[in-house]
Amino acid sequence: TRDLNNALVEVRGLKEQQDGDYFLNTLLIEPLGQNNAFSKSVGVEFFSKQKKTFVFRKAEYELGGDVNISENMELQGKKYIVFLNGDAMGKSIQGAGGVLVLGTVFKSIIQRTKATDYGKAVYPERWLKNAFIEMHKAFEGFDGSMLMSAVFGLVDEQTGTMYFMNAEHPPIALYRDGIPSFVENPKHYTKLGTQGQTGSISVSVFSLRPDDIIIMGSDGRDDILIADPSTGE
């Protein structure tokens, strides 16, 4: 009995240390995956549910490889909403590592763009291509041990034109006039960090209409139910 009690105390101690490590990672990830976009014409909503849940100091937290990011940005004198939905390889701590890398790199690209006249002078297509290359190079340094799927892009606040790229992520869903469909995307790329990725890079363009809803997600997106505005059901 004494040996079992000692083993239980030791396991509890190790569990507490592990949850403490998980908690520190959630503190690092939290500022990276935020919905900072504000617009009178484009609304952005987030929902995320991570695979790993844990309790630390009587509070419940989540940890995993899914991330959502949105920001306001200006290019060529036009206002854009920049968005990203990503899913890192692995669960819990491994996936969180991918989110830390992607979130840090993507946020750095956005802040660099906002801080320099040169960054604001590029066209949206060029900006997305540069962002894709930079994120891919960051993950390529892991030699295939860390990959990440993602869909990211820009929405012109005035015209509704959406520029986007897809790195082996589920296609963007479109809900228009009560009918669900997928946004056509002729060019798909392999996950960020995939070795040997070659060829030219192109950006997909799609024109959004008033009241269009686009949905991006890695898991669980097929379970979403959209209420009928006339009946509320």
C-alpha positions as CSV (number, residue, x, y, z in Angstrom):
1,T,0.0,0.0,0.0
2,R,2.9,2.3,0.9
3,D,4.5,1.7,-2.5
4,L,1.2,2.4,-4.3
5,N,0.7,5.6,-2.4
6,N,4.2,6.8,-3.2
7,A,3.7,5.9,-6.9
8,L,0.4,7.8,-7.0
9,V,2.1,10.9,-5.4
10,E,4.9,10.7,-8.0
11,V,2.4,10.4,-10.9
12,R,0.4,13.3,-9.6
13,G,3.6,15.4,-9.4
14,L,4.5,14.5,-13.0
15,K,1.0,15.3,-14.2
16,E,1.1,18.7,-12.5
17,Q,4.5,19.5,-14.1
18,Q,3.1,18.4,-17.5
19,D,0.0,20.5,-17.2
20,G,2.2,23.4,-16.1
21,D,4.2,23.0,-19.4
22,Y,0.9,22.9,-21.3
23,F,-0.3,26.1,-19.6
24,L,2.9,28.0,-20.5
25,N,2.3,27.0,-24.1
26,T,-1.3,28.3,-24.0
27,L,0.1,31.7,-22.8
28,L,2.4,31.8,-25.7
29,I,-0.2,30.9,-28.3
30,E,-3.1,33.0,-27.0
31,P,-1.8,36.4,-28.4
32,L,-1.0,34.8,-31.8
33,G,-4.5,33.4,-32.6
34,Q,-6.7,36.5,-32.2
35,N,-9.6,38.0,-34.1
36,N,-8.2,41.6,-34.5
37,A,-10.1,42.5,-37.7
38,F,-12.6,45.2,-37.6
39,S,-14.7,46.3,-40.6
40,K,-18.1,47.8,-41.3
41,S,-18.5,45.7,-44.4
42,V,-16.8,42.3,-43.6
43,G,-17.6,40.4,-40.4
44,V,-15.1,37.8,-39.0
45,E,-16.0,35.2,-36.4
46,F,-13.8,32.5,-34.8
47,F,-14.6,29.1,-33.3
48,S,-12.0,26.6,-32.2
49,K,-12.1,23.4,-30.1
50,Q,-8.7,21.8,-29.5
51,K,-8.1,18.1,-29.1
52,K,-6.3,18.4,-25.8
53,T,-8.1,19.8,-22.7
54,F,-6.5,20.0,-19.3
55,V,-7.0,21.6,-15.9
56,F,-4.4,23.8,-14.3
57,R,-4.9,25.6,-11.0
58,K,-8.7,24.9,-11.1
59,A,-9.1,26.4,-14.6
60,E,-9.7,24.5,-17.8
61,Y,-7.6,25.2,-20.9
62,E,-7.2,23.8,-24.4
63,L,-4.0,23.0,-26.4
64,G,-3.6,21.8,-30.0
65,G,-2.6,22.6,-33.5
66,D,-5.5,24.6,-34.8
67,V,-5.2,28.4,-35.2
68,N,-7.3,31.3,-36.5
69,I,-5.8,34.7,-37.2
70,S,-7.3,37.9,-38.6
71,E,-6.1,41.5,-38.9
72,N,-6.7,44.7,-40.7
73,M,-4.1,45.7,-43.3
74,E,-3.6,48.3,-46.1
75,L,-2.0,47.6,-49.4
76,Q,-1.8,50.0,-52.4
77,G,-4.0,52.4,-50.5
78,K,-6.8,49.9,-50.2
79,K,-8.1,48.3,-46.9
80,Y,-8.0,44.6,-46.5
81,I,-9.0,41.9,-44.0
82,V,-6.2,39.4,-43.8
83,F,-7.2,35.9,-42.5
84,L,-5.6,32.5,-41.8
85,N,-6.9,29.2,-40.7
86,G,-4.3,26.5,-40.0
87,D,-3.9,23.0,-38.7
88,A,-0.4,21.8,-37.5
89,M,0.7,18.2,-37.7
90,G,0.4,16.3,-34.4
91,K,-1.7,16.7,-31.3
92,S,-1.4,18.7,-28.1
93,I,2.2,19.9,-27.5
94,Q,3.4,19.0,-31.0
95,G,0.6,20.7,-32.7
96,A,1.0,23.7,-30.4
97,G,4.6,24.0,-31.5
98,G,3.5,24.3,-35.1
99,V,1.0,27.0,-34.2
100,L,3.8,28.9,-32.4
101,V,6.0,28.9,-35.5
102,L,3.2,29.8,-38.0
103,G,1.6,32.4,-35.7
104,T,4.9,34.1,-35.0
105,V,6.0,34.2,-38.7
106,F,2.6,35.3,-40.0
107,K,2.2,38.0,-37.4
108,S,5.7,39.2,-38.1
109,I,4.9,39.5,-41.8
110,I,1.8,41.5,-41.0
111,Q,3.6,43.9,-38.6
112,R,6.4,44.4,-41.0
113,T,3.9,45.3,-43.7
114,K,2.2,47.8,-41.5
115,A,5.5,49.4,-40.4
116,T,7.0,50.1,-43.8
117,D,6.0,52.1,-46.8
118,Y,7.6,49.4,-49.0
119,G,5.5,46.7,-47.4
120,K,2.3,48.6,-48.1
121,A,3.2,49.3,-51.7
122,V,2.9,45.6,-52.9
123,Y,-0.1,44.2,-54.6
124,P,-2.2,41.6,-52.7
125,E,-1.2,38.8,-55.0
126,R,2.5,39.5,-54.4
127,W,2.0,39.9,-50.6
128,L,0.4,36.4,-50.4
129,K,3.1,34.8,-52.5
130,N,5.8,36.4,-50.3
131,A,3.9,35.2,-47.2
132,F,3.6,31.7,-48.5
133,I,7.3,31.5,-49.3
134,E,8.3,32.8,-45.9
135,M,6.1,30.5,-44.0
136,H,7.1,27.5,-46.1
137,K,10.8,28.2,-45.6
138,A,10.3,28.4,-41.8
139,F,8.7,25.0,-41.7
140,E,11.1,23.5,-44.2
141,G,13.8,23.9,-41.7
142,F,12.3,21.1,-39.6
143,D,13.2,18.5,-42.3
144,G,9.7,17.1,-42.6
145,S,9.1,16.6,-38.8
146,M,6.7,19.5,-38.6
147,L,4.1,20.3,-41.4
148,M,1.1,22.5,-41.4
149,S,-1.9,22.9,-43.6
150,A,-3.4,26.3,-44.0
151,V,-5.7,28.5,-46.0
152,F,-5.0,32.2,-45.9
153,G,-5.8,35.3,-47.9
154,L,-7.0,38.9,-48.2
155,V,-10.5,40.4,-48.6
156,D,-10.9,43.8,-50.2
157,E,-13.2,45.7,-47.8
158,Q,-14.7,47.8,-50.6
159,T,-15.1,45.4,-53.5
160,G,-15.4,42.1,-51.7
161,T,-12.7,40.5,-53.8
162,M,-11.0,37.7,-52.0
163,Y,-7.4,36.6,-52.8
164,F,-6.4,33.4,-51.2
165,M,-4.0,30.4,-51.2
166,N,-4.5,26.8,-50.0
167,A,-1.7,24.6,-48.6
168,E,-3.4,21.2,-48.5
169,H,-6.2,22.5,-46.4
170,P,-9.9,21.6,-46.8
171,P,-11.5,23.8,-49.5
172,I,-13.3,27.0,-48.5
173,A,-17.1,26.5,-48.1
174,L,-19.4,29.1,-49.5
175,Y,-23.0,29.7,-48.3
176,R,-24.8,31.9,-50.9
177,D,-28.5,32.5,-51.2
178,G,-29.3,29.6,-49.0
179,I,-27.2,27.2,-51.1
180,P,-23.9,25.6,-49.8
181,S,-21.0,25.0,-52.2
182,F,-17.2,25.2,-52.4
183,V,-15.1,28.1,-53.6
184,E,-13.3,26.9,-56.8
185,N,-9.6,26.7,-56.2
186,P,-7.6,25.5,-59.3
187,K,-4.3,25.5,-57.5
188,H,-3.6,23.5,-54.3
189,Y,-0.2,23.3,-52.7
190,T,1.3,20.7,-50.3
191,K,1.5,21.4,-46.6
192,L,3.9,24.1,-45.4
193,G,7.3,22.6,-44.9
194,T,6.9,19.7,-47.4
195,Q,10.3,18.9,-48.9
196,G,10.8,19.2,-52.6
197,Q,7.9,21.6,-53.3
198,T,8.6,23.2,-56.7
199,G,6.9,25.1,-59.4
200,S,5.4,28.5,-59.9
201,I,3.2,30.1,-57.2
202,S,-0.2,31.5,-58.1
203,V,-3.0,33.1,-56.1
204,S,-6.7,32.3,-56.4
205,V,-9.3,35.1,-56.7
206,F,-13.0,35.0,-55.9
207,S,-15.6,37.7,-55.9
208,L,-17.8,37.8,-52.8
209,R,-21.3,39.2,-53.0
210,P,-23.3,40.9,-50.2
211,D,-24.5,38.5,-47.5
212,D,-22.1,35.7,-48.7
213,I,-20.8,33.5,-45.9
214,I,-17.5,31.7,-46.3
215,I,-16.4,29.0,-43.8
216,M,-12.8,27.8,-43.4
217,G,-11.9,25.0,-41.0
218,S,-9.9,21.8,-40.6
219,D,-12.2,19.6,-38.6
220,G,-15.8,19.6,-37.6
221,R,-16.9,22.1,-40.3
222,D,-19.4,19.6,-41.8
223,D,-21.3,19.7,-38.5
224,I,-22.1,23.4,-38.7
225,L,-25.8,24.2,-38.9
226,I,-26.9,27.6,-40.3
227,A,-30.3,28.8,-39.1
228,D,-32.9,30.0,-41.6
229,P,-33.3,33.7,-41.0
230,S,-37.0,33.7,-41.8
231,T,-37.9,31.0,-39.3
232,G,-34.9,31.0,-36.9
233,E,-34.7,27.2,-37.2
